[in-house]
Amino acid sequence: MPSVPDRRMTPARTLIFAIAAGLAVGNLYWAQPLIEVIAASLEVSSSSAATLVTVTQVGYALGIFLLVPLGDVLNRRRLIPLVLTLSAVALLGAALAPTFPVLLALLGGVGLTTVSAQMLTPLASELAEPERRGRVVGSVASGIYIGILLSRTISGFVADLLGWRAIFVIAAAATLVLAVVLRAVIPPLEPREPVPYLRLLGSVCTTVARHRAASPTLVICAASFAVFSLFWTSLTYLLTAAPFSYSASQIGLLGLAGMAGAFAARRAGALHDRGWSAPATGAALAVLALSLVAGWAAHSSIIALIVVVVVLDMAGQSIVVLGQTRLFALPGSARSRLNTALVVSNFLGGAIGSAAAGPLWASGGWAAIMTAALVVTLLGLVMWALTRGRLKEAGSPADVSAPYAEKTDASL
């Protein structure tokens, strides 16, 4: 008699999911510290080379919307390795790109196909036992966050040793290896009812509207992400000016203090598992607000700013992980579509935060930045206060649907 495959999120499976998610998201940032090097190599201006990052991010946003919802209707044991394989091909093509336009197109392809992390996270929540769902999602989110933080440092180090093309070759090989590993690690999944593609995309909005806790969760997470993006973009302005006058590499080292956010993600998931998702979100928003007040007061002390970075990252990452886990705990099998809505709303919040940084700095400096960030955080707190009853309903592990439910929502 054939053995029944183990479908649980074991520690080993969770670790592999976290590593794969971190590498997938890290693929978005290999080019970021190499702009000047690539510009010189391909004989283009620095401003032209900077569009490599923009195109990669735009490709990623399109991939989130166009590909991630497929996780609710297609076999993810095949879909995720396929997406990773396509990403590896695009990365290898980028390493071999003979001209800047070719590199630009291929990095757009990298962004489009490097969305497997946003497929792995809802799958991990589905395979996890309800009482462990928050910890599992937090662990995978930690992998994503560490991948974002380390990718820039690794990219610069490899480029200094082997040239800028080498990092794309290494990333392609690692991505291909993970595609093979995940094909073996992801357990067999029950088939789902097919849904027409355009109908599936349209159902992202209807899925959000169907759940009372979804909309406020999206707003709160987007507000947190906007503050995070505004803070980190503006921090560069502060640290390059007097009295710090830091170089780009020195500023990059400060980003490692944000590793605390990765560890906070795991703790936040455990709070959800205990039924504390709603109050923990309110507490994290309050801590975020206090860290911004401290950030305004600490504008001339690097030690104080490091403390602010640690606290702010822990609070912001906790808000996002709690929100994501709360969405995955909602009844039904639309986790990929809910994750699509979350990532897109966070992306928009982050884009608004980044865009506002320049004008705010020019008009009022660091004080204007911190004031704007505090206002956004307080708006998030108001949303939490008005809807905490809905958030509490969605935050109890006892109320979630069976973790292995595979049937597509009939309301599509």
Secondary structure, DSSP 8 states (H G I E B T S, - for coil): -------S--HHHHHHHHHHHHHHHHTTSTTGGGHHHHHHHHT--HHHHHHHHHHHHHHHHHHHHHTGGGGGTS-HHHHHHHHHHHHHHHHHHHHH--SHHHHHHHHHHHHHH--THHHHHHHHHHHS-GGGHHHHHHHHHHHHHHHHHHHHHHHHHHHHHH-HHHHHHHHHHHHHHHHHHHHHHS----------HHHHHHHHHHHHHH-TTHHHHHHHHHHHHHHHHHHHHHHHHHHHSTTT---HHHHHHHGGGGHHHHHHHHHHHHHHHTT-HHHHHHHHHHHHHHHHHHHHHTTT-HHHHHHHHHHHHHHHHHHHHHHHHHHHTSSSS-HHHHHHHHHHHHHHHHHHHHHHHHHHHHHHHHHHHHHHHHHHHHHHHHHHHHHHHHHHHHT-GGGS--TT-----TT-
